Amino acid sequence: MGIQAVGVVLMSALLIIPVVSARMLTYRIIPLLVLSGVFGMLGALGGAYGSTLGENMPTGPWVIVVLFAITVVTFIIRWSRERSRQVSSEKQAP
């Protein structure tokens, strides 16, 4: 029962995290679909590579770790964009 629950959580994360990461970068649907597909592919490839680094390392958790790293990077990119917009709008205000 516990192994099935972990599998459900991993599958849910695999479906949700790439879309959340892409949503931080764009609001349009086509770029969102492309970015989420690219992020999912990078997560799968990075997770497969990460699981080969040691013995008995499962691929699923590694995929989620790579996707989380992608999400952190996209969050930082979005934060810096918003910060630069905020600073530039403050400079233009009299």
N, C-alpha and C positions, 0 to 999 in steps of 0.2 A: 504494500500500500504506500509506503513512504517513497519508494523508488518511482512509482507512477506520479506521485505529487511533485517530485523534483523534476521529472520529465515535463510535466505540464508547465511548471514555472520556467524552465529553460526554453520551451517552445514559445511561451507567451513573450518572454524577453526577446527572443529572436525575431518575433513579429513586430514588436513595439519599438524597440530601441533604435533601429535604423530610421524609422519614420520620424521619431522625436528628434533625432540628430539632424535630419534633413529639414525639418520644420523650423529649426533654429536659424537656418541659413536662408530660407526662401518661403514665400507665401503662395507662389504660383504652383499649379498642380503638375505641370509637365516637368519642370526642374525638380520638384519634390519627388516625383516618381523615379526620375533618373538618379538623383542623389541617394535616395533610400536603397535603390538597387545596388549602387556602387558601394555604399556603406555595408550592406549585407554581404556582398561579395568579399570586401576587404576583411570583414569580421570572420567569415568562414575560412578564408585562406590564412589569415593570421592565427586563428584558433587551431587549424590543422597543423600549421608550422609550430605553434607553441606546444602542442601536445607531443611533438616528436623530440622535444628537447630533453625529456627525461623518460624513465621507464614507468609504465603504468599511469600515465597522465591522461585523463579523459579529455576528449576534444570539446564536448559541450560547454563545460565551464570556461575553457580557454576562449571559446568564441564569444561568450558573454563578457569576459574580461577585456578582450580587444574592442568589442562594441562599446563598452563603458569608456574606454580610453578615447575612442572616436567622439563619443558624446561630450566628454570633458573638453576636448579640443574645440569642438563646435560651440560649446558654451563660452569658452574664452574668446573665440572669434566674434560671436554675437555681442558679448559684453564690451569688447574693445570697439566694435562698430558703433554701438549705442553711446558709448562714452565719447567717442570722437564727434559724433553728431551733436551731442549735448554741449561739448566744449565749443564747437564751431557756431552753434546757434547762440551761445552766450556771448561770443565775441562780436557777433553781428548786431545784437540788441544794443540800443543806445543807452 
